[in-house]
Amino acid sequence: MESSQTGETDLMMISHLLKLFPRIHNIVVEPTADFVEKYRSLFKAKQHLIEGVETEWREQTLESFQNSVDSSVSYHFISAIHSLYHFEDYKATLRYMYDLLEEGGVLLIVMGAEDSGLTRLRKKVRQLESDYLIFHDAEHGAFHDHNAQHVCKAFDDMGIKYRCSRQRRRIQVTECLSADTEASNLMLDFLLQVSYFRKTAPPDSQKEILDYIESVDCCDPRGEDGELILNSDCDAVIVHKSAD
């Protein structure tokens, strides 16, 4: 079972799993119609890579999924790739996904690292939101400041063993600061997880955020090419459900 977005990461994981399991029943839980369509299109285009995979599309929230399926059904592998930001009670969500696992099953959670520039940037935006009106994306719901450390702490509190692996990621964000174009504004909204930042935020708040992006808290020092590279490291938290 997967809780993801447009499927690129899932496709990669499934192609590896097929080397071990020739037949896979894949359940995709995604509430956004546009993401489901992109996911379907990707899988259709790459069908030759995933022969043996039967995919069940669930255009619904995880809460809706929870209320619509047989509670006795369990799963061998569950992944949630950058999904928990949209759950206020992420601890209950983690518990639910863990309880869905078969003994011997694996749960994979990928979240932004606590010390990444992107995590710091989004936290900064949330702090400023009380000072002016920024609309979050209504399709996805409110964005919360959860990160991988919160996930690890939750598993610690539940007495669930896990391992954590750092994934190094970098995003080129020079255009976000240097140009007011449709493309740069869309990327800026994605990074900040808000809608219409340049239209809704007051000039002083915009300057504060853009200056913060350029700071060493968020980005690597500029190289000779002058490009601005955002640190967007994330952590993969992996749980193996054993009989004990």
Accessible surface in RSA format (square Angstrom, percent):
REM  Atomic radii and reference values for relative SASA: ProtOr
REM  Chains: A
REM  Algorithm: Lee & Richards
REM  Probe-radius: 1.40
REM  Slices: 20
REM RES _ NUM      All-atoms   Total-Side   Main-Chain    Non-polar    All polar
REM                ABS   REL    ABS   REL    ABS   REL    ABS   REL    ABS   REL
RES MET A   1    14.23   7.4   0.86   0.6  13.37  31.8   0.86   0.7  13.37  17.7
RES GLU A   2     5.52   3.2   5.51   4.2   0.01   0.0   1.70   3.3   3.81   3.1
RES SER A   3    12.31  10.4  12.31  16.4   0.00   0.0   2.22   4.7  10.10  14.1
RES SER A   4     9.16   7.7   6.03   8.0   3.13   7.2   0.00   0.0   9.16  12.8
RES GLN A   5    64.33  36.0  64.19  46.9   0.15   0.3  15.84  33.7  48.50  36.8
RES THR A   6    28.01  19.9  25.82  26.2   2.19   5.2  12.89  17.3  15.12  22.9
RES GLY A   7     1.81   2.2   0.00   N/A   1.81   2.2   0.06   0.2   1.75   3.9
RES GLU A   8   107.28  61.6  98.49  74.5   8.79  20.9  58.19 112.5  49.09  40.1
RES THR A   9    51.59  36.7  47.17  47.8   4.42  10.5  19.72  26.5  31.86  48.2
RES ASP A  10     0.16   0.1   0.16   0.2   0.00   0.0   0.00   0.0   0.16   0.2
RES LEU A  11    19.37  10.8  19.37  13.9   0.01   0.0  19.37  13.6   0.01   0.0
RES MET A  12   110.72  57.3 105.04  69.5   5.68  13.5  69.61  59.2  41.11  54.5
RES MET A  13    26.56  13.8  22.66  15.0   3.90   9.3  21.56  18.3   5.00   6.6
RES ILE A  14     3.61   2.1   3.61   2.7   0.00   0.0   3.61   2.6   0.00   0.0
RES SER A  15    35.06  29.6  29.94  40.0   5.12  11.8  19.78  42.1  15.29  21.4
RES HIS A  16   103.25  56.4  98.97  68.8   4.28  10.9  67.42  69.5  35.83  41.7
RES LEU A  17    46.66  26.0  46.15  33.0   0.51   1.3  46.66  32.8   0.00   0.0
RES LEU A  18    29.78  16.6  17.30  12.4  12.48  31.4  17.76  12.5  12.02  32.3
RES LYS A  19   159.23  77.7 119.57  73.4  39.65  94.4  90.48  81.4  68.75  73.2
RES LEU A  20   132.50  73.8 106.69  76.3  25.80  64.9 110.19  77.4  22.31  60.0
RES PHE A  21   112.31  56.2 112.22  69.5   0.08   0.2 112.31  68.1   0.00   0.0
RES PRO A  22   105.20  76.7  96.14  87.6   9.06  32.9  99.39  82.1   5.81  36.1
RES ARG A  23   185.32  77.8 164.73  84.0  20.59  49.0  68.86  94.1 116.47  70.6
RES ILE A  24    31.75  18.1  24.28  18.1   7.47  18.0  29.49  21.2   2.25   6.1
RES HIS A  25    95.86  52.4  70.34  48.9  25.52  65.3  61.12  63.0  34.74  40.4
RES ASN A  26     5.04   3.5   3.59   3.5   1.45   3.5   1.74   4.2   3.29   3.2
RES ILE A  27    14.04   8.0  14.04  10.5   0.00   0.0  14.04  10.1   0.00   0.0
RES VAL A  28     0.78   0.5   0.71   0.6   0.07   0.2   0.71   0.6   0.07   0.2
RES VAL A  29     3.37   2.2   1.75   1.6   1.62   3.9   1.75   1.5   1.62   4.4
RES GLU A  30     7.07   4.1   7.07   5.3   0.00   0.0   0.00   0.0   7.07   5.8
RES PRO A  31    61.89  45.1  42.10  38.4  19.79  72.0  42.48  35.1  19.41 120.6
RES THR A  32     4.30   3.1   1.65   1.7   2.64   6.3   4.30   5.8   0.00   0.0
RES ALA A  33    53.75  49.4  47.78  73.7   5.97  13.6  48.05  67.7   5.70  15.1
RES ASP A  34    71.83  50.3  64.51  64.2   7.32  17.3  28.37  66.8  43.46  43.3
RES PHE A  35    34.41  17.2  34.41  21.3   0.00   0.0  34.41  20.9   0.00   0.0
RES VAL A  36     7.82   5.1   7.82   7.1   0.00   0.0   7.82   6.8   0.00   0.0
RES GLU A  37   100.10  57.5  99.71  75.4   0.39   0.9  45.57  88.1  54.53  44.5
RES LYS A  38   103.66  50.6  97.80  60.0   5.86  14.0  58.37  52.5  45.29  48.2
RES TYR A  39     0.00   0.0   0.00   0.0   0.00   0.0   0.00   0.0   0.00   0.0
RES ARG A  40   105.69  44.4 101.85  51.9   3.84   9.1  26.37  36.0  79.32  48.1
RES SER A  41    56.30  47.6  47.73  63.7   8.57  19.7  35.22  75.0  21.08  29.5
RES LEU A  42    36.99  20.6  31.98  22.9   5.01  12.6  36.45  25.6   0.54   1.5
RES PHE A  43     8.05   4.0   8.02   5.0   0.03   0.1   8.05   4.9   0.00   0.0
RES LYS A  44   171.66  83.7 155.50  95.4  16.16  38.5 102.12  91.9  69.53  74.1
RES ALA A  45    71.62  65.9  41.64  64.3  29.98  68.2  54.17  76.3  17.45  46.2
RES LYS A  46    77.91  38.0  77.91  47.8   0.00   0.0  23.47  21.1  54.44  58.0
RES GLN A  47    78.10  43.7  78.10  57.1   0.00   0.0  39.68  84.5  38.42  29.1
RES HIS A  48   125.91  68.8 100.45  69.8  25.46  65.1  77.29  79.7  48.62  56.6
RES LEU A  49    88.74  49.4  73.28  52.4  15.46  38.9  77.17  54.2  11.57  31.1
RES ILE A  50     3.18   1.8   3.18   2.4   0.00   0.0   3.18   2.3   0.00   0.0
RES GLU A  51   114.62  65.8 102.43  77.5  12.19  29.0  50.82  98.3  63.80  52.1
RES GLY A  52    22.64  27.9   0.00   N/A  22.64  27.9  12.19  33.4  10.45  23.4
RES VAL A  53    20.60  13.6   0.10   0.1  20.50  49.4   0.96   0.8  19.64  53.3
RES GLU A  54   105.43  60.5  99.11  75.0   6.31  15.0  38.30  74.1  67.13  54.8
RES THR A  55    32.37  23.0   9.04   9.2  23.33  55.6   7.11   9.5  25.26  38.2
RES GLU A  56    54.25  31.1  49.19  37.2   5.06  12.1  29.77  57.6  24.48  20.0
RES TRP A  57    56.88  22.8  32.08  15.5  24.80  58.2  19.79  10.6  37.09  60.2
RES ARG A  58    60.49  25.4  57.52  29.3   2.97   7.1  16.99  23.2  43.50  26.4
RES GLU A  59   104.48  60.0  74.50  56.4  29.98  71.4  21.08  40.8  83.39  68.1
RES GLN A  60    31.46  17.6  24.73  18.1   6.72  16.0  17.41  37.1  14.04  10.7
RES THR A  61    67.41  47.9  65.47  66.4   1.93   4.6  60.73  81.6   6.68  10.1
RES LEU A  62    11.52   6.4   8.00   5.7   3.52   8.8   8.00   5.6   3.52   9.5
RES GLU A  63   123.69  71.0 120.49  91.2   3.20   7.6  37.59  72.7  86.10  70.3
RES SER A  64    46.25  39.1  39.47  52.7   6.78  15.6  23.05  49.1  23.20  32.5
RES PHE A  65     0.21   0.1   0.21   0.1   0.00   0.0   0.21   0.1   0.00   0.0
RES GLN A  66    86.93  48.6  73.70  53.9  13.23  31.5  10.29  21.9  76.64  58.1
RES ASN A  67   120.98  83.4  83.23  80.4  37.75  90.9  30.11  72.5  90.87  87.8
RES SER A  68    65.43  55.3  29.57  39.5  35.86  82.6  39.34  83.8  26.09  36.6
RES VAL A  69    30.06  19.8  10.39   9.4  19.68  47.4  16.84  14.6  13.23  35.9
RES ASP A  70    88.08  61.7  69.92  69.6  18.16  42.9  33.74  79.4  54.34  54.2
RES SER A  71   108.39  91.6  79.32 105.9  29.07  67.0  49.76 106.0  58.63  82.1
RES SER A  72    91.27  77.1  57.05  76.1  34.23  78.9  52.67 112.2  38.60  54.1
RES VAL A  73    67.00  44.1  59.11  53.5   7.89  19.0  64.47  56.0   2.54   6.9
RES SER A  74    40.26  34.0  24.44  32.6  15.83  36.5  13.14  28.0  27.12  38.0
RES TYR A  75    24.21  11.3  22.18  12.6   2.04   5.3  20.15  15.1   4.07   5.0
RES HIS A  76   138.71  75.8 130.81  90.9   7.90  20.2  88.99  91.7  49.72  57.9
RES PHE A  77    47.56  23.8  44.13  27.3   3.43   8.9  44.13  26.8   3.43   9.8
RES ILE A  78     0.29   0.2   0.29   0.2   0.00   0.0   0.29   0.2   0.00   0.0
RES SER A  79     0.00   0.0   0.00   0.0   0.00   0.0   0.00   0.0   0.00   0.0
RES ALA A  80     1.14   1.0   0.85   1.3   0.29   0.7   0.85   1.2   0.29   0.8
RES ILE A  81    15.16   8.6  13.61  10.1   1.54   3.7  13.61   9.8   1.54   4.2
RES HIS A  82    39.39  21.5  37.86  26.3   1.53   3.9  32.49  33.5   6.89   8.0
RES SER A  83    13.37  11.3   9.00  12.0   4.36  10.1   9.72  20.7   3.65   5.1
RES LEU A  84     1.27   0.7   1.27   0.9   0.00   0.0   1.27   0.9   0.00   0.0
RES TYR A  85    15.84   7.4  15.84   9.0   0.00   0.0  13.38  10.1   2.46   3.0
RES HIS A  86    50.79  27.8  29.47  20.5  21.31  54.5  24.63  25.4  26.15  30.4
RES PHE A  87    46.90  23.5  44.20  27.4   2.69   7.0  46.90  28.4   0.00   0.0
RES GLU A  88   137.81  79.1 121.74  92.1  16.07  38.3  37.14  71.8 100.67  82.2
RES ASP A  89    89.37  62.6  79.65  79.3   9.72  23.0  39.01  91.8  50.37  50.2
RES TYR A  90    27.91  13.0  27.64  15.7   0.27   0.7  16.78  12.6  11.14  13.7
RES LYS A  91    98.34  48.0  96.94  59.5   1.39   3.3  50.80  45.7  47.54  50.6
RES ALA A  92    52.40  48.2  40.42  62.4  11.98  27.3  47.34  66.7   5.06  13.4
RES THR A  93    14.20  10.1   9.70   9.8   4.50  10.7   5.25   7.1   8.95  13.5
RES LEU A  94     0.00   0.0   0.00   0.0   0.00   0.0   0.00   0.0   0.00   0.0
RES ARG A  95    91.46  38.4  91.46  46.6   0.00   0.0  45.69  62.4  45.77  27.7
RES TYR A  96    35.23  16.4  31.05  17.7   4.18  10.9  33.93  25.5   1.29   1.6
RES MET A  97     1.14   0.6   1.14   0.8   0.00   0.0   0.31   0.3   0.83   1.1
RES TYR A  98    32.01  14.9  32.01  18.2   0.00   0.0   7.97   6.0  24.03  29.6
RES ASP A  99    79.35  55.6  58.94  58.7  20.41  48.3  25.16  59.2  54.19  54.0
RES LEU A 100    10.90   6.1   9.72   7.0   1.18   3.0  10.90   7.7   0.00   0.0
RES LEU A 101     4.96   2.8   0.00   0.0   4.96  12.5   0.00   0.0   4.96  13.3
RES GLU A 102    65.22  37.4  62.49  47.3   2.74   6.5   5.71  11.1  59.51  48.6
RES GLU A 103   122.19  70.1  97.89  74.1  24.30  57.9  35.40  68.5  86.79  70.9
RES GLY A 104    42.10  51.9   0.00   N/A  42.10  51.9  23.79  65.3  18.31  41.0
RES GLY A 105     2.47   3.1   0.00   N/A   2.47   3.1   2.19   6.0   0.28   0.6
RES VAL A 106    40.65  26.7  40.65  36.8   0.00   0.0  40.65  35.3   0.00   0.0
RES LEU A 107     0.00   0.0   0.00   0.0   0.00   0.0   0.00   0.0   0.00   0.0
RES LEU A 108    24.33  13.5  24.33  17.4   0.00   0.0  24.33  17.1   0.00   0.0
RES ILE A 109     0.12   0.1   0.12   0.1   0.00   0.0   0.12   0.1   0.00   0.0
RES VAL A 110    16.74  11.0  16.74  15.2   0.00   0.0  16.74  14.5   0.00   0.0
RES MET A 111     0.20   0.1   0.20   0.1   0.00   0.0   0.00   0.0   0.20   0.3
RES GLY A 112    10.56  13.0   0.00   N/A  10.56  13.0  10.56  29.0   0.00   0.0
RES ALA A 113     0.00   0.0   0.00   0.0   0.00   0.0   0.00   0.0   0.00   0.0
RES GLU A 114    84.46  48.5  77.10  58.3   7.36  17.5  22.82  44.1  61.63  50.3
RES ASP A 115    71.41  50.0  63.73  63.4   7.68  18.2  28.08  66.1  43.33  43.2
RES SER A 116     1.13   1.0   0.54   0.7   0.59   1.4   0.59   1.3   0.54   0.8
RES GLY A 117     0.36   0.4   0.00   N/A   0.36   0.4   0.17   0.5   0.18   0.4
RES LEU A 118    14.00   7.8  14.00  10.0   0.00   0.0  14.00   9.8   0.00   0.0
RES THR A 119    25.17  17.9  20.45  20.7   4.72  11.3  19.34  26.0   5.84   8.8
RES ARG A 120    91.74  38.5  87.15  44.4   4.60  10.9  21.77  29.8  69.97  42.4
RES LEU A 121     0.00   0.0   0.00   0.0   0.00   0.0   0.00   0.0   0.00   0.0
RES ARG A 122    23.44   9.8  23.44  12.0   0.00   0.0   6.71   9.2  16.73  10.1
RES LYS A 123   114.53  55.9 114.33  70.1   0.20   0.5  56.63  51.0  57.90  61.7
RES LYS A 124    50.41  24.6  48.91  30.0   1.50   3.6  10.27   9.2  40.15  42.8
RES VAL A 125     0.00   0.0   0.00   0.0   0.00   0.0   0.00   0.0   0.00   0.0
RES ARG A 126    37.37  15.7  23.76  12.1  13.61  32.4  20.47  28.0  16.90  10.2
RES GLN A 127   108.95  60.9  88.33  64.6  20.62  49.1  46.03  98.0  62.93  47.7
RES LEU A 128    18.97  10.6  18.97  13.6   0.00   0.0  18.97  13.3   0.00   0.0
RES GLU A 129    49.67  28.5  39.44  29.8  10.22  24.3  15.80  30.6  33.86  27.6
RES SER A 130   103.97  87.9  59.75  79.7  44.22 101.9  57.43 122.3  46.54  65.2
RES ASP A 131   105.91  74.2  70.57  70.2  35.34  83.6  26.59  62.6  79.32  79.1
RES TYR A 132    25.63  12.0   8.34   4.7  17.30  45.0  22.04  16.6   3.60   4.4
RES LEU A 133   116.50  64.9 108.36  77.5   8.15  20.5 110.65  77.7   5.85  15.7
RES ILE A 134    15.39   8.8   0.00   0.0  15.39  37.1   0.00   0.0  15.39  41.8
RES PHE A 135   115.95  58.0 113.11  70.1   2.84   7.4 115.95  70.3   0.00   0.0
RES HIS A 136    83.73  45.8  75.09  52.2   8.64  22.1  43.23  44.5  40.50  47.1
RES ASP A 137    57.30  40.1  54.15  53.9   3.15   7.4  19.93  46.9  37.37  37.3
RES ALA A 138    95.39  87.7  66.97 103.3  28.42  64.7  68.86  97.0  26.53  70.3
RES GLU A 139   109.10  62.6  83.27  63.0  25.83  61.5  44.04  85.2  65.05  53.1
RES HIS A 140    43.60  23.8  28.51  19.8  15.09  38.6  28.83  29.7  14.77  17.2
RES GLY A 141    29.05  35.8   0.00   N/A  29.05  35.8  25.92  71.1   3.13   7.0
RES ALA A 142    45.12  41.5  37.93  58.5   7.19  16.4  38.07  53.6   7.05  18.7
RES PHE A 143    20.05  10.0   8.73   5.4  11.32  29.5   8.73   5.3  11.32  32.4
RES HIS A 144    45.71  25.0  42.91  29.8   2.80   7.2  21.90  22.6  23.81  27.7
RES ASP A 145    57.50  40.3  42.73  42.5  14.77  34.9  28.18  66.3  29.32  29.2
RES HIS A 146    23.06  12.6  19.13  13.3   3.93  10.1  13.89  14.3   9.17  10.7
RES ASN A 147    10.20   7.0  10.20   9.9   0.00   0.0   0.24   0.6   9.96   9.6
RES ALA A 148     0.76   0.7   0.76   1.2   0.00   0.0   0.76   1.1   0.00   0.0
RES GLN A 149    94.70  53.0  88.38  64.6   6.32  15.1  31.53  67.1  63.17  47.9
RES HIS A 150    60.80  33.2  60.41  42.0   0.39   1.0  33.98  35.0  26.82  31.2
RES VAL A 151     0.12   0.1   0.12   0.1   0.00   0.0   0.12   0.1   0.00   0.0
RES CYS A 152    18.72  14.2  18.72  20.9   0.00   0.0   9.96  25.2   8.76   9.4
RES LYS A 153   112.85  55.1 111.10  68.2   1.75   4.2  84.50  76.1  28.35  30.2
RES ALA A 154     1.18   1.1   0.20   0.3   0.98   2.2   0.81   1.1   0.36   1.0
RES PHE A 155     0.00   0.0   0.00   0.0   0.00   0.0   0.00   0.0   0.00   0.0
RES ASP A 156    83.00  58.1  60.99  60.7  22.01  52.0  23.71  55.8  59.28  59.1
RES ASP A 157    87.29  61.1  48.53  48.3  38.77  91.7  31.18  73.4  56.11  56.0
RES MET A 158    52.47  27.2  24.72  16.4  27.75  66.1  30.18  25.7  22.29  29.5
RES GLY A 159    66.02  81.4   0.00   N/A  66.02  81.4  36.87 101.2  29.15  65.3
RES ILE A 160    15.57   8.9   7.92   5.9   7.65  18.4  12.12   8.7   3.45   9.4
RES LYS A 161   181.68  88.6 169.69 104.1  11.99  28.6 122.96 110.7  58.71  62.5
RES TYR A 162    68.90  32.2  37.72  21.5  31.19  81.2  25.75  19.4  43.15  53.2
RES ARG A 163   154.30  64.8 149.70  76.3   4.60  11.0  64.23  87.8  90.07  54.6
RES CYS A 164    64.85  49.1  30.03  33.5  34.83  81.8  17.71  44.9  47.14  50.8
RES SER A 165    44.00  37.2  39.17  52.3   4.83  11.1  19.57  41.7  24.43  34.2
RES ARG A 166   118.42  49.7  90.21  46.0  28.20  67.2  46.67  63.8  71.75  43.5
RES GLN A 167    69.75  39.0  66.25  48.4   3.50   8.3  19.48  41.5  50.27  38.1
RES ARG A 168   171.36  71.9 141.56  72.2  29.80  70.9  60.78  83.1 110.58  67.0
RES ARG A 169    95.71  40.2  89.55  45.6   6.16  14.7  42.94  58.7  52.76  32.0
RES ARG A 170    72.91  30.6  40.06  20.4  32.85  78.2  19.09  26.1  53.82  32.6
RES ILE A 171    37.98  21.6  34.75  25.9   3.23   7.8  37.98  27.3   0.00   0.0
RES GLN A 172    91.33  51.1  76.28  55.8  15.05  35.8  36.06  76.8  55.27  41.9
RES VAL A 173     0.50   0.3   0.02   0.0   0.48   1.2   0.50   0.4   0.00   0.0
RES THR A 174    30.11  21.4  29.58  30.0   0.53   1.3  29.67  39.8   0.44   0.7
RES GLU A 175    83.31  47.8  80.75  61.1   2.56   6.1  29.90  57.8  53.42  43.6
RES CYS A 176     0.05   0.0   0.00   0.0   0.05   0.1   0.00   0.0   0.05   0.1
RES LEU A 177    41.51  23.1  15.89  11.4  25.62  64.4  15.93  11.2  25.58  68.8
RES SER A 178    87.39  73.8  46.85  62.5  40.55  93.4  46.19  98.4  41.21  57.7
RES ALA A 179    29.46  27.1  21.58  33.3   7.88  17.9  28.68  40.4   0.79   2.1
RES ASP A 180   107.85  75.5  75.86  75.5  31.98  75.6  28.58  67.3  79.26  79.1
RES THR A 181    59.63  42.4  53.19  53.9   6.44  15.3  59.63  80.1   0.00   0.0
RES GLU A 182   140.00  80.4 125.51  95.0  14.49  34.5  50.72  98.1  89.28  72.9
RES ALA A 183    64.98  59.7  53.43  82.5  11.54  26.3  58.32  82.1   6.66  17.6
RES SER A 184     2.02   1.7   0.00   0.0   2.02   4.7   2.02   4.3   0.00   0.0
RES ASN A 185    38.28  26.4  37.97  36.7   0.31   0.7  16.72  40.2  21.56  20.8
RES LEU A 186   113.41  63.2 107.96  77.2   5.45  13.7 108.29  76.1   5.12  13.8
RES MET A 187    59.53  30.8  53.43  35.4   6.10  14.5  37.49  31.9  22.04  29.2
RES LEU A 188     0.60   0.3   0.60   0.4   0.00   0.0   0.60   0.4   0.00   0.0
RES ASP A 189    21.98  15.4  20.57  20.5   1.41   3.3   9.64  22.7  12.34  12.3
RES PHE A 190   113.08  56.6 105.86  65.6   7.23  18.8 112.61  68.3   0.47   1.4
RES LEU A 191     0.31   0.2   0.31   0.2   0.00   0.0   0.31   0.2   0.00   0.0
RES LEU A 192     0.00   0.0   0.00   0.0   0.00   0.0   0.00   0.0   0.00   0.0
RES GLN A 193    41.75  23.3  33.48  24.5   8.26  19.7   6.47  13.8  35.28  26.8
RES VAL A 194     7.45   4.9   0.00   0.0   7.45  17.9   0.28   0.2   7.17  19.4
RES SER A 195    24.38  20.6  22.37  29.9   2.01   4.6  11.57  24.6  12.81  17.9
RES TYR A 196   132.59  61.9 128.34  73.0   4.25  11.1  84.03  63.1  48.56  59.9
RES PHE A 197     0.98   0.5   0.46   0.3   0.51   1.3   0.46   0.3   0.51   1.5
RES ARG A 198    45.92  19.3  26.54  13.5  19.39  46.2  13.37  18.3  32.55  19.7
RES LYS A 199   173.42  84.6 135.85  83.4  37.57  89.4  92.47  83.2  80.95  86.2
RES THR A 200    41.59  29.6  18.79  19.1  22.80  54.3  24.75  33.2  16.84  25.5
RES ALA A 201     6.26   5.8   0.00   0.0   6.26  14.2   0.34   0.5   5.92  15.7
RES PRO A 202    48.55  35.4  41.42  37.8   7.13  25.9  48.34  39.9   0.21   1.3
RES PRO A 203   113.38  82.6 105.42  96.1   7.96  28.9 108.89  89.9   4.49  27.9
RES ASP A 204   105.71  74.0  92.68  92.2  13.03  30.8  48.28 113.6  57.44  57.3
RES SER A 205    10.53   8.9   9.36  12.5   1.17   2.7   1.17   2.5   9.36  13.1
RES GLN A 206    31.23  17.5  31.23  22.8   0.00   0.0   5.14  10.9  26.09  19.8
RES LYS A 207   132.35  64.6 127.56  78.3   4.79  11.4  99.50  89.6  32.85  35.0
RES GLU A 208    72.53  41.6  64.55  48.8   7.98  19.0  28.95  56.0  43.57  35.6
RES ILE A 209     0.00   0.0   0.00   0.0   0.00   0.0   0.00   0.0   0.00   0.0
RES LEU A 210    31.17  17.4  30.79  22.0   0.38   1.0  31.04  21.8   0.13   0.4
RES ASP A 211    70.42  49.3  62.24  61.9   8.18  19.3  27.41  64.5  43.01  42.9
RES TYR A 212    41.52  19.4  37.64  21.4   3.88  10.1  26.76  20.1  14.76  18.2
RES ILE A 213     0.00   0.0   0.00   0.0   0.00   0.0   0.00   0.0   0.00   0.0
RES GLU A 214    80.17  46.0  64.42  48.7  15.74  37.5  17.26  33.4  62.91  51.4
RES SER A 215    37.06  31.3  26.70  35.6  10.36  23.9  37.02  78.8   0.04   0.1
RES VAL A 216   125.32  82.5 104.00  94.2  21.31  51.4 104.72  91.0  20.60  55.9
RES ASP A 217    62.22  43.6  59.78  59.5   2.44   5.8   3.64   8.6  58.58  58.4
RES CYS A 218     1.41   1.1   0.00   0.0   1.41   3.3   1.41   3.6   0.00   0.0
RES CYS A 219     5.93   4.5   0.34   0.4   5.59  13.1   1.57   4.0   4.35   4.7
RES ASP A 220    45.45  31.8  41.17  41.0   4.28  10.1  18.77  44.2  26.68  26.6
RES PRO A 221   114.33  83.3  91.58  83.5  22.75  82.7 100.15  82.7  14.18  88.1
RES ARG A 222   105.53  44.3  76.22  38.9  29.31  69.8  45.25  61.8  60.28  36.5
RES GLY A 223    46.11  56.9   0.00   N/A  46.11  56.9  33.89  93.0  12.22  27.4
RES GLU A 224   192.33 110.4 147.37 111.5  44.96 107.1  70.96 137.3 121.37  99.1
RES ASP A 225   110.64  77.5  73.90  73.6  36.74  86.9  47.36 111.5  63.29  63.1
RES GLY A 226    29.32  36.2   0.00   N/A  29.32  36.2  25.58  70.2   3.74   8.4
RES GLU A 227    57.64  33.1  55.47  42.0   2.18   5.2  13.92  26.9  43.72  35.7
RES LEU A 228     1.91   1.1   1.91   1.4   0.00   0.0   1.91   1.3   0.00   0.0
RES ILE A 229    49.27  28.0  49.03  36.5   0.24   0.6  49.03  35.3   0.24   0.7
RES LEU A 230     0.00   0.0   0.00   0.0   0.00   0.0   0.00   0.0   0.00   0.0
RES ASN A 231    30.59  21.1  30.59  29.6   0.00   0.0   4.10   9.9  26.49  25.6
RES SER A 232     1.84   1.6   0.00   0.0   1.84   4.2   0.27   0.6   1.57   2.2
RES ASP A 233    15.05  10.5  14.43  14.4   0.63   1.5   0.24   0.6  14.82  14.8
RES CYS A 234     4.56   3.5   4.56   5.1   0.00   0.0   0.28   0.7   4.28   4.6
RES ASP A 235    12.85   9.0  12.85  12.8   0.00   0.0   0.15   0.4  12.70  12.7
RES ALA A 236     8.22   7.6   8.22  12.7   0.00   0.0   8.22  11.6   0.00   0.0
RES VAL A 237     0.00   0.0   0.00   0.0   0.00   0.0   0.00   0.0   0.00   0.0
RES ILE A 238    34.27  19.5  32.36  24.1   1.91   4.6  32.36  23.3   1.91   5.2
RES VAL A 239     0.60   0.4   0.60   0.5   0.00   0.0   0.60   0.5   0.00   0.0
RES HIS A 240   112.57  61.5  96.18  66.9  16.39  41.9  68.85  71.0  43.72  50.9
RES LYS A 241    34.65  16.9  34.47  21.2   0.17   0.4  17.90  16.1  16.75  17.8
RES SER A 242    58.60  49.5  45.98  61.4  12.61  29.1  32.03  68.2  26.57  37.2
RES ALA A 243    87.69  80.6  53.14  82.0  34.55  78.6  53.50  75.3  34.19  90.6
RES ASP A 244   160.32 112.3  91.90  91.5  68.43 161.8  67.38 158.6  92.95  92.7
END  Absolute sums over single chains surface
CHAIN  1 A    13040.3      10653.5       2386.8       7068.8       5971.5
END  Absolute sums over all chains
TOTAL         13040.3      10653.5       2386.8       7068.8       5971.5
